[in-house]
Amino acid sequence: MKIELFLGDRAFHSRYGKNLSAERIGELMRYAADKGLVGLAAGEERSLGLAAEVKKNHPHLKIMYHTDIAFVIAYTHRGRCISSPDTACAGLKKEIIRRGLHSDVFNDKITGKFLDSEACRKVMPLDINSLEYYKEGEENNLELIQRFKPDCVSIGGDVLDCAVYQGMDEALTKKVRGFIGAVRERAADCLLTSYILPMADYSALDDLFNGYLVPYNALGGGLLPNPSAAEEWLKKQNKPIFAMHMLHEGKIHPYTAFGDAHEAGFIRGAVIGASSEKQIDSLVEAWKRWNS
């Protein structure tokens, strides 16, 4: 199976160690497009806008936009605030411990690191009973999708994972389904992004998604509840699987990463970040050798 390669924007941002200017991000996107990548993936407005500009001169490009589903946390004694990855990870950690799965999960080198981080320890865990759907966040995302017209939207992330794992009620599920349905009206494909998909019950939302965006790599990082169980689950799915964290934060050479993905036989695409032309060259060389 040939693998579609998307250049992710994670490596461009200060949260992940870089803080590139818009001009520099545009240069790297154009360079990747010239090299023949299938697409560009963006997780925020600036990157999405730049990707749309690059596509004007590279009509073959696919644009993937990632958006988290946001909730309002209604803590009566602290007021109301918007859910965050840290509160979600804290809530997910609490529920995983309650289910007795922490020995496997917290040893994971990708997801375990987030769940057991210092930031996660400092916040109040997200609780499904304190959540309200964030309508304003929905409207902002739909406006971006309408304006930039991505070919594919990946929906999910830490907060939705936490809410689903704790068990969303029917009313909250209905609102989330409404948002995903509205996204599907505006984009050709809709992927579910999840770090815990093999161990979570997404059956109430699954029919709305065309495929999945999940961690996958040769070292098994991010494959929960453990690499063997997660890989077995992924092999049984009849929807396209797109991989993230395929280089395991630089621990795996691109050639090894693509070789393992081809051998697995169920990886349709990969979203991989790069912050220099040299890194893009390395990605493209490995990708083209295994796709030839």
N, C-alpha and C positions, 0 to 999 in steps of 0.2 A: 504494500500500500504506500503510495506517495504521500509525503507529509507536507502540509501547507505551513510555511514559516511566516509569522508575524513579528515585526519588531515592536517590542513593548516599550512603554515610556517610563517604567519604574526606575530605570538607571539614570534618568534625567533629573530627578528631584532630590531636594535637600534631605528629605526624610530617609532616603536610602544612600546618602553619602555624597550626592552630587547636587549642584544647583546651577544648571546650565541656562543660559539666556535663551529667549525665544528664537533669536537668530541662529544660535548654534544648534538648537533642536531641529529647526527647519533644515539646516545643512545636512544633519545626520539622516533625517527622514528622506531627503532627496537622494542622498548617497545610497541608502538602502533600496530605494525604489529603482534607481539606475542599475543596481546589482541584480534586480529581478525578483526580489522578495514578493511573496504573494500579497502581503498586507501590512498595515500599520495598526497598532493597538494603542488606545488612549484611555486614561482613567480620570482625566480632568479637562476642563473647558479649553485651556490654552493648548494642550497637546492635540485635542480633537480638532480645533480650528486650524492648527498648522497642518495636520494630516489631510484635512479637506482641501487646503490650498495645494499641497503636493499632488493630490489626486487629479487636479485640473490638468496637469501635464503628464499624468501617468494613469490614464483611464482604466488600466487593467487592475489597479490596486483595489484591494478590499480594505475597508476601514472597520475596525472593531472598537466599540465603545463599551467600557466597563462602568457600571454604576452599582453602588450598594443601595439596598433598600433601607431607608432610615425610619426610625421610630422616635417619638417623643417619650422620654422617660418621665413619668409623673410621680416623683417623690414628694409627697405633700409637705414634709418638714424641710425640704431643701429647694422647693420650687420645681420648675420644669426645665429640662435640658434635652438636647439632642443626643441620641445614642451615638457611641463612638466605638472604634475597634477595641479600645482598652476595656471599656465597660462590658462589651460583648465577650471578649476573651475571658474576663473575670467570671462572667455568668456561665460561660461554657465550661470553664474549669470547675466551677462549683458543682455543676450537674454531672460532669464526668466522674468526679470524685464520689458523688452520691451513688453512681451506678457501678462503682468499683473498677473502672477501666484505666485509672490513672497510671498504673505501673507501665503499661505499654505506651500510652499516649504521651506522657510527660518525658519519656526518654527519646521521643522523636526529635531529630535535629532541626526540623523546620517548624512544624506546628507546635511542638512541645516548647520550643524557645519562646514563641509568642505567648502561650498560655501561662508560662511560669516566669514571665518577665517582671522586672521591677515596676514598670508602669502598670501592669496588670494587678500587682499586689496593692497599689496605692488607691485604687478606685473602688467604688461600690459596685458589686456584680449586677449586671443587667438581670432583671427579674421579669419573666413573662407577664406576671400579674400587674406590673406597673407600666406596661407599654401601651401607647396609643399610636395609631398610624399617623405619619408625618405627611399630610396632604401637600404642604408647601414644597417639600422636597420632591414629591412626585411631579408637580407642575414645573419645577425648574428642570428636571431631567427630560421631561417630554418636550420642553421648549428647545433644549440643546439638540435632541434627536431630530426634531422637526427642522431646525436651522441647518445642521451639518449633514443630515441624512447618511448616517453610517450604514454599512451593508449588514452589520451584525451587532447585536447588543448582548453583552454578557451581564447577567443580573445575579446578585447574591452577595457573598462576602461574609465577614465575621458576624455582623448583626443578624442577618437572616439565618445563618447557621445556628446561632444561639437560640433564636426564637423558635425555629423548627424543632431543634433538639429538646427544648423545654416543653414544647407542645402548644402551638398557637391555637386559640379557640376559633370557632367557626366565623365569627364576625371579623376578626383580624385577618384570617385566611382569605375571606371574601374580598377585602380591600386590597390585599397583596395581589390576588388573582386579577383584580380590576386593573391595577397598574401594569402588570405583565401583559395583559390583553391589549392595553393601549399602546405599549411598546411594539407589540407584534403588528399592529396596524400601521406602524411607521417604519419598521425595519424588516428586512427579508427574513432574517434568522434571529433566534433568541437562544442563548446558551445559559445554563445554570452554572454559576461559579460557586464552588463549595470546597472547603477543606475537610469536611467530614462526611461526604456523600455516602460512602459505603456503610457508614454506621448510623445514618440518620433516616428518618421516614419522611421523604419528600413526596409521597404518593398524592397528597392533596394539591400539588402544584405541577407535578411531573408532566402532565399532558400538554402543558403550555410551552415546553422547551423542545428545541430541535436537537440539542446536544448538550454536552457537559464540558466545563473547563475546570480541571482538577490538577493537584500536584501529581507529577510522575517523573521519576528519574531512575538512573541505574543503581543508585545507592538506597533506594526505598524511602528517601526523606519525604515526609509529608503524607505518606500513604497510611491512612488510619483505618481501623484500629491498629493494624500492623501491616507490613508490606505484602506478605503472602495472602492475607485475607482480602486486602484492598485490590490487589491485582486480579485475584480470582473473580471478584465482584465485577471489576471493569471489563473483563473478558466476556462476561455474560450479557452485557448491555447491547441493545440493538440501535443505539444512537451514537453519532460521532463523538469521539473523545478527543478533546484538545488539552494539551499538557502545559502546565506552568511549573516553574522551579526545575526545569529540565537539566540545568547546569548545576543545581544544588549550590547556589551562591558562589560559583566559581570553582567548586571542588571537582567538577567533571569536565573534561575536555569536550568541545562540541562534537568531535568525530565519534568519541565514545558514546555521547548522549544520543546522537542520531542513530548510531548503530544499534544501541539497545532498544530504542523506540521502534525501529524497523523490525527487529527480531520479535518484539512483543506482538506486533501485528494488528494492534487495535487503536493506535494513535493516528488520528486524522490530521491534526495540526499542532503547532507549538507556538506559544507566545514567549519570546526571549528578549530580554533587554540588552542593550549595548550602548556604551557612552563614548565610543571613538570609532573612526574608520577602520582601525586595525582590528578591533573586536568584531565589527560587522563583517570584515573580510574573512575572519576565522569562522564565523557562523555560516556564511554563504558557501565557503569552500566545502565544509563538512556536509552541509545540507544538500548541495548539488551532487556530491560524490555518492551519497546514499540514495538520492532520488533518481540517479541516472539509470 
